[in-house]
C-alpha cells in the first residue's frame, strides 16, 4: 500500500513538474522578462525624473544668483519693475539683522569686531583673538542718558532776554 501511494504521488509530482516546466514554462519566462523590462523602465523613469529635478534646482540657483547680482549692481538705481522686490529684500535683511541682534541679547553675547567670534557681554577681551572688547552700556542706561542729554543742553544754553 505504501509503495502504491508513493508511486501515485510521484506520478502526480512528475506530471505537475512537466506541466509547469514544459507546457507553462514559456509563459512564465515571458512574464519574467516582462517584469524585468517594467522594472527597468520604472528605474529609468526615476533616474530621469531625478535628473530633471537636479537641472531645475540648478536653474533656480542660477536665477537666484542673477537676482543677487542685479541687486548688488543696481541697488540704488534699479528699474521701476524691481522696486517692490528690492524694497522687500531690504526689509527682510533688516528684520534678519534685528532677529540676530535679539538672539545675541538672549544669549548674552556680543561679536568681536576683530575676528567675529561670539564673546560674553561682560568680557574685557575676546576669548578667541585676545582683542579688547568695547564697553557696552546696558540699554536702560543708554536710554536714561539720552533723556538727560536734552535737559542738560537746555540748561547749558545761555538764556536770551527779549
Rosetta blueprint (number, residue, H / E / L):
1 X L
2 X H
3 X H
4 X H
5 X H
6 X H
7 X H
8 X H
9 X H
10 X H
11 X H
12 X H
13 X H
14 X H
15 X H
16 X H
17 X H
18 X H
19 X H
20 X H
21 X H
22 X H
23 X H
24 X L
25 X H
26 X H
27 X H
28 X H
29 X H
30 X H
31 X H
32 X H
33 X H
34 X H
35 X H
36 X H
37 X H
38 X H
39 X H
40 X H
41 X H
42 X H
43 X H
44 X H
45 X H
46 X H
47 X H
48 X H
49 X H
50 X H
51 X H
52 X H
53 X H
54 X H
55 X H
56 X H
57 X H
58 X H
59 X H
60 X H
61 X H
62 X H
63 X H
64 X H
65 X H
66 X H
67 X H
68 X H
69 X H
70 X H
71 X H
72 X H
73 X H
74 X H
75 X L
76 X L
77 X L
78 X L
79 X L
80 X H
81 X H
82 X H
83 X H
84 X H
85 X H
86 X H
87 X H
88 X H
89 X H
90 X H
91 X H
92 X H
93 X H
94 X H
95 X H
96 X H
97 X H
98 X H
99 X H
100 X H
101 X H
102 X H
103 X H
104 X H
105 X H
106 X H
107 X H
108 X L
109 X E
110 X E
111 X E
112 X L
113 X L
114 X L
115 X L
116 X L
117 X L
118 X E
119 X E
120 X E
121 X L
122 X L
123 X L
124 X L
125 X E
126 X L
127 X L
128 X L
129 X L
130 X L
131 X L
132 X E
133 X L
134 X L
135 X L
136 X L
137 X L
138 X L
139 X H
140 X H
141 X H
142 X H
143 X H
144 X H
145 X H
146 X H
147 X H
148 X H
149 X H
150 X H
151 X H
152 X H
153 X H
154 X H
155 X H
156 X H
157 X L
158 X L
159 X L
160 X L
161 X L
162 X L
